[in-house]
């Protein structure tokens, strides 16, 4: 299984559509991180690019994200990628916390892409 995290300087980026890159972790059968790779997003903002299909083709099943709009959640879902919002911190720490069962979707969609959505 693979999981992806929108990233910036090795931390979960609060804005999915404008992240610097995606960190993709491959998870083994014992729920341990087996490998890590960096995927540079194509031009375009988040769900308007083809990042959902790129990640789905790589085998990504979960997106552990900071915040994103409902449109991006829908596009990722149509590609078979389940989204968990409200993540923050170092990407590896967030991934390991999720693997331990400690990360849940906060259910909040970002209504305004450019302001305040990372503040709770």
C-alpha distances in whole Angstrom, upper triangle without the diagonal:
4,7,10,14,17,19,23,24,21,21,19,22,24,24,21,23,25,22,23,19,16,14,10,8,6,5,7,8,11,9,10,10,10,11,12,13,16,16,20,20,23,26,27,26,22,22,25,23,21,18,16,16,15,12,11,12,10,7,7,7,9,12,14,17,21,23,23,25,24,24,21,19,21,20,16,16,18,15,12,11,12,15,16,19,21,19,21,22,20,17,16,18,16,12,14,16,13,11,15,16,18,17,18,19,22,23,25,25,27,30,32,30,32,33,33,29,28,31,31
4,7,10,14,15,19,20,17,18,16,18,20,21,18,20,21,19,19,16,12,10,7,6,4,6,9,11,13,11,11,9,10,9,9,10,12,13,16,17,19,23,23,22,19,19,22,20,18,15,13,14,13,9,9,11,8,6,4,6,7,9,11,14,18,20,20,22,22,22,19,17,19,18,14,15,17,14,12,10,11,13,14,17,19,17,19,19,17,14,13,16,14,11,13,15,12,12,15,16,18,16,17,17,21,22,23,23,24,28,29,27,29,30,30,27,25,28,28
4,7,10,12,16,18,15,15,13,15,17,17,14,17,18,16,17,14,10,8,6,5,7,8,11,14,15,11,12,10,11,11,10,11,12,12,15,15,18,21,21,20,17,17,20,19,17,14,12,14,13,9,10,12,10,8,5,6,5,6,7,10,14,16,16,19,19,20,16,15,17,16,12,14,16,13,12,9,9,10,11,13,15,13,15,16,14,11,11,13,11,8,11,13,10,10,14,14,15,13,14,14,18,18,20,20,21,24,25,23,25,27,26,23,21,24,25
4,7,9,13,15,12,12,10,12,14,14,11,13,15,12,13,10,6,6,4,6,9,11,15,17,18,15,15,12,14,12,10,9,9,9,12,12,15,18,18,17,13,14,18,16,15,11,11,13,11,8,10,12,10,10,6,8,6,5,6,8,12,14,14,17,18,18,14,13,16,15,11,14,16,13,13,9,10,10,11,12,14,12,13,14,13,9,11,13,11,9,12,14,12,13,16,16,17,14,15,14,17,18,19,18,19,22,23,20,22,24,23,20,19,22,23
4,6,10,12,10,9,6,8,10,11,9,12,12,9,11,9,5,5,7,9,12,13,17,20,20,17,16,13,16,14,11,11,10,10,12,12,15,18,18,16,13,14,18,16,16,12,12,15,14,11,13,16,14,14,10,11,9,6,5,6,9,11,12,15,17,17,14,13,17,16,13,15,18,16,15,12,12,10,10,10,12,9,10,11,10,7,9,11,9,8,12,13,11,13,16,16,16,13,14,13,16,17,17,16,17,20,20,18,19,21,20,17,15,19,20
4,7,10,9,8,6,5,8,8,6,8,9,6,8,6,5,6,9,12,15,17,21,24,24,20,20,17,19,17,13,12,10,9,10,9,13,15,14,12,10,12,15,14,14,11,12,15,14,11,14,17,15,16,13,14,11,8,8,6,8,10,10,14,16,16,12,13,16,15,13,16,18,16,17,13,14,11,12,11,12,10,10,11,11,9,12,14,11,12,15,16,15,17,20,20,19,16,16,15,16,17,17,15,15,18,18,15,16,18,18,15,14,17,19
4,7,6,5,5,5,8,9,8,11,9,6,6,5,5,6,10,12,16,18,22,25,25,21,20,17,19,16,13,12,9,10,10,10,14,16,16,14,13,16,18,16,17,14,15,18,16,14,17,19,17,18,15,17,14,11,10,9,9,12,13,17,19,19,16,17,20,19,17,20,22,20,20,17,17,15,14,13,14,11,10,10,9,7,11,13,11,12,15,16,16,18,21,21,20,17,18,18,19,20,19,18,17,20,20,17,17,18,18,16,14,18,20
4,5,5,6,5,9,10,10,12,9,6,5,7,8,9,13,15,19,21,25,28,28,24,23,20,21,19,15,14,11,12,11,12,15,16,17,15,14,18,19,18,19,16,18,21,19,17,21,23,20,22,19,21,18,15,13,12,11,14,15,18,21,22,18,20,23,22,20,23,25,23,24,21,21,18,18,16,16,13,11,10,9,9,13,14,14,15,18,19,19,21,23,24,22,20,21,20,21,22,21,20,18,21,20,17,16,18,18,17,14,17,20
4,6,8,9,12,13,14,15,13,10,8,9,11,11,14,16,20,22,25,28,28,25,23,19,21,18,15,14,12,13,13,15,18,19,20,19,18,21,23,21,23,19,21,24,22,20,23,25,22,24,21,23,21,18,16,15,14,17,19,22,25,25,22,23,26,25,23,26,28,26,27,23,24,21,20,19,18,15,12,11,9,9,12,14,14,15,18,19,20,22,24,25,23,21,23,23,23,25,24,23,22,25,23,20,20,21,20,20,17,19,22
4,7,9,12,14,14,16,15,11,10,9,10,8,12,13,16,18,22,25,24,21,19,16,18,15,12,12,10,13,13,15,19,20,21,20,18,22,24,22,23,19,21,23,21,18,22,23,20,21,19,20,18,15,14,13,13,16,18,22,25,25,22,22,26,25,22,25,27,25,25,21,22,19,18,17,16,13,11,9,6,6,8,10,11,12,14,15,16,18,20,21,20,18,21,21,22,24,23,23,22,25,24,22,21,22,22,20,17,20,22
4,6,9,11,12,15,13,10,10,10,10,9,13,14,18,19,22,25,24,21,19,17,19,17,14,14,13,14,15,16,19,21,21,19,17,20,23,22,22,19,20,23,21,19,22,24,21,22,19,20,17,14,11,10,10,13,16,19,22,23,20,20,24,23,21,23,26,24,24,20,20,17,16,14,13,10,7,5,4,5,8,9,9,11,13,14,15,17,19,19,18,16,18,18,18,21,20,20,19,22,21,19,19,19,18,17,14,16,18
4,6,9,9,12,12,9,10,10,9,9,12,13,17,18,22,24,24,20,19,17,19,18,15,15,13,14,14,15,18,19,19,17,15,17,20,19,20,17,17,20,19,17,19,22,20,20,16,17,14,11,8,7,6,10,12,16,18,19,16,16,20,20,17,20,23,21,21,17,16,14,12,11,10,7,5,6,6,6,9,10,8,10,13,13,13,16,18,18,16,13,15,14,15,17,16,16,15,19,19,16,17,17,16,14,11,14,16
4,5,6,9,8,6,8,9,9,11,14,16,20,21,25,27,27,24,23,20,22,20,17,16,14,14,13,13,16,17,16,14,12,15,18,17,19,15,17,20,19,17,20,22,21,21,18,19,16,12,10,7,6,8,10,14,17,18,15,15,19,19,17,20,22,21,21,18,17,14,13,11,10,9,8,9,10,9,13,14,12,14,17,17,16,19,21,21,19,16,17,16,16,17,16,15,13,17,16,13,13,14,14,12,9,13,15
4,6,9,9,8,11,12,12,14,17,19,22,23,27,29,29,25,25,23,25,23,20,20,17,17,17,15,18,18,17,14,12,15,18,18,20,17,18,21,21,19,21,24,23,23,20,20,17,13,11,7,4,5,8,11,15,16,14,14,18,18,17,19,22,22,22,18,17,14,12,9,8,8,7,10,12,12,16,15,13,15,18,18,17,20,22,21,19,16,16,14,13,15,13,12,10,13,13,10,11,11,10,8,6,9,12
4,6,6,6,10,11,12,14,17,19,23,24,28,30,31,27,27,24,26,24,21,20,17,16,15,13,15,15,13,10,9,12,14,15,17,14,15,19,19,17,20,23,22,22,19,19,17,13,12,8,6,6,6,9,13,13,11,13,16,16,15,18,20,20,21,17,17,14,13,11,11,11,11,13,15,14,18,18,16,17,21,20,19,22,24,23,22,18,18,15,15,15,13,11,9,12,11,8,9,10,10,8,8,11,14
4,6,6,9,10,9,12,14,17,20,22,25,28,28,25,25,22,24,22,19,17,15,13,13,10,13,13,12,9,6,9,12,12,13,11,12,15,15,14,16,19,18,19,15,16,14,10,10,7,7,6,6,9,11,12,8,10,13,13,11,15,17,16,17,14,14,11,12,10,11,11,12,14,15,13,17,18,15,16,20,19,18,21,23,22,21,17,17,15,15,15,13,11,10,13,12,9,11,13,14,11,11,15,16
4,6,9,10,11,14,16,19,22,24,28,31,31,28,28,25,27,24,21,19,16,14,12,9,11,10,8,5,4,7,9,9,11,10,11,15,15,14,17,19,19,20,17,18,16,13,13,10,11,9,7,9,12,11,8,11,13,12,12,15,17,16,18,15,16,14,15,13,15,15,15,18,18,17,20,21,19,20,23,23,22,24,27,26,25,21,21,18,18,18,16,13,11,13,12,8,10,13,14,12,13,17,19
4,7,9,11,14,17,20,23,25,29,32,32,29,28,25,27,24,21,19,15,13,11,9,11,10,9,6,7,10,11,11,14,12,14,17,16,16,19,21,20,22,19,21,18,15,15,12,11,11,10,12,15,14,12,15,17,16,15,19,20,19,21,18,19,16,17,15,16,16,15,17,17,16,20,21,19,20,24,24,23,25,28,27,26,22,22,20,20,20,18,16,13,15,13,9,10,13,14,13,13,17,19
4,6,7,10,13,17,20,22,26,29,29,26,25,22,23,21,17,15,12,11,9,8,11,11,11,9,8,12,14,12,14,12,14,17,15,14,18,20,18,20,17,19,17,13,13,10,10,11,11,14,17,16,13,15,18,17,15,19,21,19,21,17,18,16,16,14,15,14,13,14,14,13,16,18,16,17,20,21,20,23,25,25,24,20,21,19,20,20,19,17,15,17,16,12,13,15,16,14,13,17,20
4,7,10,13,16,20,22,26,29,30,26,25,22,23,20,16,14,10,9,7,7,10,11,12,11,11,15,16,14,15,13,15,18,16,15,19,20,19,21,18,20,18,15,15,13,13,15,15,18,20,20,17,19,21,19,18,22,23,21,23,20,21,18,19,18,18,16,15,15,14,13,16,18,17,18,21,22,22,24,26,27,25,23,24,22,23,24,22,20,19,21,19,16,16,18,19,18,16,20,23
4,7,10,13,16,19,23,26,27,23,22,19,19,16,13,10,7,6,5,6,10,11,13,12,11,14,16,13,14,11,13,15,13,12,16,17,15,17,15,17,16,13,13,12,14,15,15,18,20,20,16,18,20,18,16,20,21,19,20,17,19,17,18,17,18,16,15,15,14,11,14,17,16,16,19,21,20,21,24,25,24,21,22,21,22,23,22,21,20,22,21,18,18,21,21,20,18,22,24
4,6,10,13,16,19,22,23,20,19,16,17,14,10,8,6,5,6,7,11,13,14,13,11,14,16,14,13,10,11,13,11,9,13,14,12,14,11,14,12,10,10,10,12,14,14,17,19,18,15,16,18,16,14,17,19,16,17,14,15,14,15,15,16,14,14,14,13,10,12,15,13,13,16,18,17,18,21,21,21,18,20,18,20,21,21,19,19,22,22,18,20,22,22,20,18,22,23
4,7,10,13,16,20,20,17,15,12,13,10,7,6,5,6,9,11,14,17,18,17,15,17,19,17,16,13,14,16,13,11,14,15,12,13,11,13,12,10,10,11,13,16,16,20,21,21,17,18,21,19,16,19,21,18,18,15,16,15,15,16,17,14,14,13,11,7,9,12,11,10,13,15,14,15,18,19,19,17,19,19,21,22,22,21,21,24,24,21,22,24,24,22,19,23,24
4,7,10,13,16,17,14,13,10,11,8,6,5,6,7,11,12,15,19,20,19,16,17,20,18,16,12,13,14,12,9,11,12,9,10,8,10,10,9,10,12,15,17,18,21,22,22,18,18,20,18,15,17,19,16,16,13,14,14,15,16,18,15,16,15,13,10,10,13,12,10,13,15,14,14,17,18,19,17,19,18,21,22,23,22,23,26,26,23,25,27,26,24,22,25,26
4,6,10,13,14,11,10,6,7,6,5,7,9,11,14,16,19,22,23,22,19,21,23,21,20,16,16,17,15,11,13,14,11,10,9,11,10,11,11,14,17,19,20,23,24,24,20,20,22,21,17,19,21,18,17,14,15,15,15,17,18,15,16,16,13,10,9,12,11,8,10,13,12,11,15,16,17,16,18,19,22,23,24,24,25,28,29,26,28,29,29,26,24,27,27
4,7,10,11,9,8,6,5,5,6,8,12,13,17,18,21,25,26,25,22,23,25,23,21,18,17,17,15,12,13,14,10,9,9,10,11,13,13,17,20,22,23,26,26,26,22,21,23,22,18,19,21,18,16,14,16,17,17,20,21,18,20,19,17,13,12,15,14,10,12,15,13,12,15,17,18,18,19,20,24,25,26,26,28,31,32,29,31,33,32,29,27,30,30
4,7,8,6,5,5,5,7,9,12,15,16,20,21,24,28,28,27,24,25,28,26,24,20,19,20,18,15,15,16,13,11,10,11,11,13,14,17,20,23,24,27,27,27,24,22,24,23,19,20,22,19,17,15,16,17,17,20,21,18,20,19,17,14,12,14,14,10,10,13,11,9,12,14,16,16,18,19,23,24,26,27,28,32,33,31,33,34,33,30,28,30,30
4,5,5,6,6,6,9,12,15,18,20,23,25,28,31,32,31,28,28,31,29,27,23,22,22,21,18,18,18,15,13,13,13,14,17,17,21,24,27,28,30,30,30,27,25,27,26,23,23,25,22,19,18,18,20,20,23,24,22,23,23,20,17,15,17,17,13,12,15,14,11,14,16,18,18,21,22,26,27,30,30,32,35,37,34,37,38,36,33,31,34,34
4,5,7,10,10,13,16,18,22,23,27,28,31,34,35,34,30,30,33,31,29,26,24,24,23,20,19,20,17,15,15,15,16,19,19,23,26,29,29,32,31,32,29,27,28,28,24,23,25,23,20,19,19,21,21,24,26,23,25,25,23,20,18,19,19,15,14,17,15,11,14,15,18,19,21,23,26,28,30,31,33,37,38,37,39,40,38,35,33,36,35
4,5,9,10,13,16,19,22,24,28,29,32,36,36,35,31,32,35,33,31,28,26,27,26,22,22,23,20,18,17,17,17,19,19,23,26,28,30,32,32,33,30,28,30,29,26,25,28,25,22,21,20,22,21,24,25,23,24,23,22,19,16,17,17,14,12,14,14,10,11,13,16,18,20,23,26,28,30,32,34,37,39,37,39,40,38,35,33,35,34
4,7,9,12,14,17,20,22,25,26,29,33,33,31,28,28,32,30,28,25,23,24,23,20,20,21,18,16,15,14,14,16,15,19,22,25,26,29,29,30,27,24,26,26,23,22,25,23,20,18,17,18,17,20,21,19,20,20,18,16,13,14,14,10,9,11,10,6,8,10,13,14,17,19,22,24,27,28,30,33,35,33,35,36,34,31,29,31,30
4,6,9,11,15,18,20,24,25,29,32,33,31,28,29,32,30,28,25,24,25,23,20,20,21,18,16,15,15,15,17,16,19,22,25,27,30,30,31,28,26,28,28,24,24,27,24,22,20,19,20,19,21,22,19,20,19,17,14,11,12,13,10,8,11,11,8,10,12,15,15,18,21,24,26,28,29,31,34,35,33,35,36,34,31,29,31,31
4,6,8,11,14,17,20,22,25,29,30,28,25,26,29,27,26,22,22,23,21,17,18,19,16,15,14,14,14,15,15,18,20,23,25,28,29,29,26,24,27,26,22,23,26,23,21,18,18,19,18,20,21,18,18,17,14,12,9,11,12,8,8,11,11,9,12,14,16,16,19,21,24,26,27,28,29,33,34,31,33,34,32,30,27,30,30
4,7,11,14,17,20,22,25,29,30,30,27,28,30,28,26,23,22,23,20,17,18,19,15,14,14,15,16,17,17,20,23,26,27,30,31,31,27,26,28,27,24,25,27,23,22,20,20,21,21,23,24,21,22,20,17,14,12,14,15,12,12,15,15,12,15,18,19,19,22,24,27,29,30,31,32,35,36,33,35,36,35,32,30,33,33
4,7,11,13,17,19,22,26,27,27,24,26,28,25,24,20,20,21,18,15,17,17,13,13,13,15,16,16,16,19,22,25,26,29,30,30,26,25,27,26,22,24,26,22,21,19,20,21,21,23,24,20,21,19,16,13,11,14,15,12,13,16,16,14,17,20,21,20,23,24,27,29,30,30,30,34,34,31,33,34,34,31,29,32,32
4,7,10,13,16,19,22,24,24,21,23,25,23,21,18,18,19,16,14,16,16,12,13,12,15,15,14,14,17,19,22,23,26,27,27,23,23,26,24,20,23,24,21,20,18,19,19,19,21,22,18,18,17,14,10,9,13,14,11,13,16,15,15,18,20,20,19,22,23,25,27,28,27,28,31,31,28,29,31,30,28,26,29,30
4,7,10,13,16,19,21,21,19,21,23,20,18,15,16,17,14,12,15,14,11,13,12,15,15,14,15,17,19,22,22,25,26,26,22,22,25,22,19,22,23,20,20,18,19,19,20,21,22,19,19,18,15,12,12,15,16,13,16,19,18,18,21,22,23,21,23,23,26,27,28,27,27,30,30,27,28,30,30,27,25,29,30
4,7,10,13,16,18,18,16,18,20,17,16,13,15,16,13,11,15,15,12,14,13,16,15,14,15,15,17,20,20,23,25,24,20,21,23,21,18,21,23,20,20,18,19,19,19,20,21,18,18,17,14,12,13,16,16,14,17,20,19,19,23,24,24,22,24,23,25,26,26,25,25,28,27,24,25,27,27,25,23,27,28
4,6,9,13,15,15,13,15,17,14,12,9,12,13,9,9,12,12,10,13,12,15,15,13,15,15,17,19,18,21,22,21,18,19,21,18,16,19,20,17,18,16,18,17,19,20,21,19,19,19,17,14,15,19,18,16,19,22,20,21,24,25,25,23,24,23,25,26,25,24,23,26,25,22,23,26,26,24,23,26,28
4,7,9,12,13,12,14,15,12,12,9,12,14,10,11,14,15,13,16,15,18,17,15,16,16,18,19,18,20,22,21,17,19,21,18,17,20,21,18,20,18,20,19,20,20,22,20,20,20,18,15,18,21,20,19,22,24,23,24,27,28,27,25,26,24,26,26,26,24,22,25,24,20,21,24,25,23,22,26,28
4,7,8,9,8,11,11,8,9,6,10,11,9,10,13,14,13,16,14,17,16,14,16,15,16,17,15,17,19,17,14,16,18,15,14,18,18,16,18,16,18,17,19,19,21,19,20,20,19,17,19,22,20,20,23,25,23,25,28,28,27,24,25,23,24,24,23,21,20,22,21,17,19,22,23,21,21,24,27
4,6,9,9,11,10,6,7,7,10,11,9,11,14,15,15,18,16,19,19,17,19,18,19,19,17,18,20,18,15,18,19,15,15,19,19,16,19,18,20,20,22,22,24,23,23,24,23,20,23,26,24,23,27,28,26,28,31,31,31,28,28,26,27,26,25,23,21,23,22,18,19,23,25,23,23,27,29
4,7,9,11,9,7,9,9,13,14,13,15,17,18,18,21,20,22,22,19,21,19,20,19,17,18,20,17,15,19,19,16,17,21,20,19,22,20,23,21,23,23,25,24,24,25,25,22,25,28,26,26,29,31,29,31,34,33,33,30,29,27,28,27,26,23,21,22,20,17,18,21,24,22,23,26,29
4,6,8,6,5,8,9,12,14,14,15,18,19,19,22,20,22,21,18,20,18,19,17,15,15,17,14,12,16,17,14,15,19,19,18,21,19,21,20,22,21,23,23,23,25,25,23,26,28,26,26,30,30,28,30,34,33,32,28,28,25,26,25,23,20,18,19,17,14,15,19,21,20,21,24,27
4,6,5,6,9,9,12,14,14,15,17,19,20,21,19,21,19,16,18,15,15,14,11,11,14,11,10,13,15,12,13,17,17,17,19,18,19,17,19,18,19,20,20,22,23,21,24,26,23,24,28,28,26,28,31,30,29,26,25,22,22,21,19,16,14,15,14,10,12,15,18,16,17,21,23
4,5,6,8,7,8,12,12,12,14,16,17,18,16,17,16,13,14,12,13,12,9,10,12,10,7,10,12,10,10,13,14,14,16,14,15,13,16,15,17,17,18,20,21,18,22,23,21,21,24,25,23,25,28,27,26,22,22,19,20,18,17,14,13,14,14,11,13,16,18,15,16,20,22
4,5,7,7,7,10,11,12,13,15,17,18,15,16,15,13,15,13,15,13,9,9,10,7,5,8,9,6,8,11,11,11,14,12,14,13,15,15,18,18,20,23,23,21,24,25,22,22,26,26,23,26,28,27,27,23,22,19,20,18,17,14,13,14,14,12,15,18,19,17,18,22,23
4,7,8,9,11,13,14,15,17,19,20,18,19,19,16,19,17,18,16,13,12,12,9,8,12,12,9,11,14,13,13,17,16,18,16,19,19,21,22,23,26,26,24,27,29,26,25,29,29,27,29,32,31,30,27,25,22,23,21,20,16,16,16,16,13,16,19,21,19,20,24,26
4,6,8,9,10,12,13,14,16,18,16,18,18,16,18,17,18,17,14,14,15,12,10,13,13,10,11,15,14,13,16,15,18,17,20,19,22,22,23,25,25,22,25,27,25,24,28,29,26,28,31,30,30,27,26,23,24,23,22,19,18,19,18,15,17,21,23,21,22,25,27
4,6,6,6,9,10,11,13,15,14,16,16,15,18,17,19,19,16,16,16,13,11,14,13,10,10,13,12,10,14,13,16,16,19,20,23,23,24,26,25,22,25,27,25,23,27,28,26,27,30,29,30,26,26,23,25,24,23,20,20,21,21,18,21,24,26,23,24,28,29
4,6,5,6,8,10,11,12,11,13,13,12,15,14,17,16,14,15,16,13,10,12,13,10,9,12,12,10,13,11,14,14,17,17,20,19,21,22,22,19,21,23,21,20,23,24,22,23,27,26,26,23,23,21,23,22,21,19,19,20,20,17,20,23,24,21,22,25,27
4,5,5,6,9,10,11,9,10,11,10,13,13,16,16,13,14,14,12,9,10,10,7,5,9,9,6,9,8,11,11,15,16,19,19,21,23,22,19,21,23,20,19,23,23,21,22,25,24,25,21,21,18,21,19,20,17,18,20,21,18,21,23,24,21,22,25,26
4,5,5,6,9,10,10,11,13,13,16,17,20,20,17,18,17,15,12,13,13,9,8,10,9,6,9,9,13,14,18,19,23,22,24,26,25,22,23,26,23,21,25,26,23,24,27,26,27,24,24,22,24,23,23,21,22,23,24,22,24,27,28,25,26,29,30
4,6,5,6,9,9,12,13,13,16,17,20,20,18,19,19,17,14,15,15,12,10,13,13,9,12,11,15,16,19,20,23,22,23,24,23,20,21,24,22,20,23,25,22,23,27,26,27,24,24,23,25,24,25,23,23,25,25,22,25,27,28,26,26,29,31
4,5,5,7,5,8,10,9,13,14,17,18,16,18,18,17,13,14,15,12,9,12,12,9,10,8,12,13,15,17,20,19,20,21,20,17,18,21,19,16,20,21,19,19,23,23,24,21,21,19,22,22,22,21,21,24,24,22,24,27,27,24,24,27,28
4,5,5,5,7,9,10,14,16,19,20,18,19,18,17,14,14,14,11,8,10,10,6,7,7,11,13,16,18,21,20,23,24,23,19,20,23,20,18,21,22,19,20,23,23,24,21,21,20,23,22,23,21,23,25,26,24,26,29,29,26,26,29,30
4,5,7,10,13,14,17,19,22,23,21,22,22,20,17,17,17,14,12,14,13,9,10,11,14,16,19,22,25,24,26,26,25,21,22,25,23,20,23,25,22,22,26,25,27,25,24,23,26,26,27,25,26,28,29,26,29,32,32,29,29,32,33
4,6,9,12,13,16,18,21,22,21,23,23,21,18,18,19,16,13,15,15,11,12,11,14,16,19,21,24,22,24,24,22,19,19,22,20,17,20,22,20,19,23,23,25,23,23,23,26,26,27,25,26,29,29,27,29,31,32,29,28,32,32
4,6,9,11,15,17,21,22,21,23,22,21,18,17,18,16,12,13,14,10,9,9,12,14,17,20,22,21,23,24,22,18,19,21,19,16,19,21,18,17,21,21,23,21,21,21,24,24,25,24,26,28,30,27,30,32,32,29,28,31,32
4,6,8,11,13,17,18,17,19,19,18,15,14,15,14,10,11,13,9,8,7,9,11,13,16,19,17,19,20,19,15,16,18,16,13,16,18,15,15,18,18,20,17,18,17,20,20,22,21,22,25,26,24,27,28,28,25,24,27,28
4,7,10,13,17,18,17,19,18,18,15,13,14,13,9,9,11,9,6,5,6,9,11,14,17,16,19,21,20,16,17,18,16,13,16,17,13,13,17,16,18,15,15,14,18,18,20,19,21,24,26,24,27,28,28,24,24,27,27
4,6,9,13,14,14,16,16,16,13,11,13,13,9,9,12,11,8,5,5,6,7,11,14,12,15,17,17,14,14,16,13,10,13,14,10,11,15,13,15,12,12,11,15,15,17,16,18,22,23,21,24,25,25,21,20,23,23
4,6,10,11,11,13,14,14,11,9,12,12,8,10,13,11,10,7,6,5,6,8,11,10,13,15,15,12,13,15,11,10,14,14,11,13,16,15,15,12,12,10,13,13,14,14,15,19,20,18,20,22,21,18,17,20,20
4,7,9,11,14,15,16,13,11,15,15,12,13,16,15,14,10,9,6,5,6,8,6,9,11,12,9,11,11,8,8,11,11,8,11,14,13,12,9,9,9,11,12,13,13,15,18,19,18,20,20,19,16,14,17,17
4,6,7,11,13,14,11,10,14,14,12,14,17,16,16,12,10,7,6,5,6,5,8,10,12,10,13,13,10,11,14,13,11,15,17,16,14,11,11,9,10,11,11,11,11,15,16,14,16,17,16,12,11,14,15
4,7,11,13,15,12,12,16,16,15,16,20,19,19,15,14,10,8,5,5,5,6,9,11,11,14,14,11,13,16,14,13,17,18,17,15,12,12,10,10,11,10,10,10,13,14,12,14,14,12,9,7,10,11
4,7,10,12,10,10,13,15,13,15,18,18,19,15,14,10,9,6,6,8,9,13,15,14,18,17,14,16,19,18,16,20,21,20,18,14,13,10,9,10,8,7,6,10,10,9,11,11,10,7,7,10,11
4,7,8,6,7,10,11,11,13,15,16,17,14,13,9,10,7,9,11,13,16,18,17,20,20,17,18,21,20,18,21,23,22,20,16,15,12,11,10,8,6,5,8,9,8,11,12,12,8,9,13,14
4,5,6,7,9,10,11,13,15,16,17,15,14,11,12,10,12,14,16,20,22,20,24,24,20,21,25,23,21,24,26,24,23,19,17,13,13,11,9,5,4,6,8,7,11,12,13,9,12,14,15
4,5,5,6,9,10,10,12,14,15,14,12,10,12,11,13,16,19,22,24,22,25,25,22,22,25,24,21,24,26,24,23,19,17,13,13,10,9,5,7,8,11,11,14,16,16,13,15,17,17
4,5,5,6,9,10,11,13,14,13,13,12,14,13,16,18,21,24,25,23,26,27,23,24,27,26,23,26,29,26,26,22,20,16,16,14,12,9,10,10,12,11,15,17,18,15,17,20,20
4,5,5,6,8,10,11,12,11,11,9,12,11,14,16,18,21,22,20,23,24,20,20,24,23,21,23,26,24,23,20,18,15,15,13,12,9,10,11,13,11,15,17,17,14,16,19,20
4,6,5,6,9,10,11,9,8,6,9,9,13,14,17,20,22,19,22,23,19,19,22,21,18,21,23,21,21,17,15,12,13,10,11,8,10,12,14,13,17,18,18,15,16,19,19
4,5,5,6,9,10,9,9,9,12,13,17,18,21,24,25,23,25,26,22,22,25,25,21,23,26,24,24,20,18,14,16,13,13,11,13,14,16,16,19,21,21,18,20,22,22
4,5,5,7,9,9,10,10,14,15,18,19,22,24,25,22,25,26,23,22,25,25,22,24,27,25,25,22,20,17,18,16,16,13,15,16,17,16,19,22,23,19,21,24,24
4,5,5,7,5,7,7,11,13,16,17,19,22,22,19,21,23,20,18,22,22,19,20,23,22,22,19,17,14,17,15,16,13,15,17,19,17,20,22,23,19,20,23,23
4,5,5,5,6,7,11,13,17,18,21,24,24,21,23,24,21,19,23,22,19,20,23,21,22,18,16,14,16,14,15,14,16,18,20,19,23,24,24,21,22,24,24
4,5,7,9,11,15,17,21,21,24,27,27,24,26,27,24,23,26,26,22,23,26,24,25,22,20,18,20,18,19,17,19,20,22,21,24,26,27,23,25,28,28
4,6,9,11,15,17,21,21,24,26,26,22,24,26,23,21,24,24,21,22,25,24,25,22,20,18,21,19,20,18,20,22,23,22,25,27,28,24,25,28,28
4,6,10,13,16,20,20,23,25,25,21,23,24,21,19,22,22,18,19,22,21,22,19,18,16,19,18,20,18,21,23,25,23,27,28,28,25,25,28,28
4,6,10,13,16,16,19,21,21,18,19,21,17,15,19,19,15,16,19,18,19,16,15,13,16,15,17,16,18,21,22,21,24,25,25,22,22,25,25
4,7,10,14,14,17,20,20,17,19,19,16,14,17,17,13,15,17,15,16,13,11,10,13,12,14,14,16,19,21,20,23,24,24,20,20,23,22
4,6,10,10,14,17,18,15,17,17,14,13,16,15,12,14,17,15,15,11,10,7,10,9,11,11,13,16,18,17,20,21,20,16,16,19,19
4,7,7,11,14,16,14,15,15,11,11,14,13,10,13,15,12,12,8,6,4,7,8,10,10,13,16,18,17,20,20,19,15,14,17,16
4,6,9,13,15,13,16,15,12,13,16,14,12,15,17,14,13,9,8,5,6,7,7,8,10,13,15,14,17,17,15,11,11,13,12
4,7,10,13,13,15,14,11,13,15,13,12,16,16,15,12,9,8,6,5,8,8,9,10,14,15,15,17,16,14,10,9,10,10
4,7,10,9,12,10,7,9,12,10,9,13,14,13,11,8,9,8,9,11,11,13,13,17,18,17,18,18,16,13,10,12,12
4,7,8,11,9,7,10,12,11,12,15,16,15,13,10,12,12,12,15,14,15,15,19,19,17,18,17,15,13,10,12,12
4,6,9,7,6,10,11,11,12,15,16,16,14,12,14,15,15,18,18,19,18,22,22,20,20,20,18,16,13,14,15
4,6,5,6,9,10,11,12,14,15,17,15,14,16,17,18,21,21,21,21,25,24,22,22,22,21,19,16,18,19
4,5,5,6,9,10,11,12,14,15,14,13,15,16,17,20,20,20,20,24,24,22,22,23,22,19,16,19,20
4,5,5,6,8,10,10,12,14,14,13,16,17,19,22,23,23,24,27,28,25,26,26,25,23,20,22,23
4,5,5,6,9,10,11,12,11,11,14,16,18,21,21,23,23,27,27,26,26,26,24,22,19,21,21
4,6,5,6,9,10,11,9,8,11,13,14,17,18,19,20,24,24,23,24,24,22,19,16,18,18
4,5,5,6,9,10,10,9,12,13,16,18,20,21,22,25,26,24,26,26,25,22,19,21,21
4,5,5,6,9,9,9,13,15,18,21,22,24,25,28,29,28,29,29,27,25,22,24,23
4,5,5,6,5,6,10,13,15,18,20,22,23,27,28,27,28,28,25,23,20,21,21
4,5,5,5,5,8,10,13,16,18,20,21,25,26,25,27,27,25,22,20,21,20
4,5,7,8,11,14,17,19,21,23,25,28,30,29,30,31,29,26,23,25,24
4,6,8,11,15,17,20,22,24,26,30,31,30,32,32,30,27,24,26,24
4,6,8,12,14,17,19,22,24,27,29,29,31,30,28,25,23,24,22
4,7,10,12,15,18,20,22,26,27,27,29,28,25,22,20,21,19
4,7,9,12,14,16,18,22,24,23,25,24,22,19,17,18,17
4,6,9,11,14,17,20,22,22,24,24,21,18,16,18,16
4,5,8,10,13,16,19,19,21,21,19,15,14,16,14
4,6,9,11,14,17,17,20,18,16,13,12,13,11
4,7,10,12,15,16,19,18,16,13,13,14,12
4,7,9,12,13,16,15,13,9,10,11,10
4,6,9,10,13,13,12,8,10,12,12
4,6,6,9,9,9,5,8,10,11
4,6,9,9,9,7,11,12,13
4,6,6,8,7,10,12,13
4,6,8,7,10,12,15
4,7,8,10,12,15
4,6,8,9,12
4,6,5,8
4,5,7
4,6
4
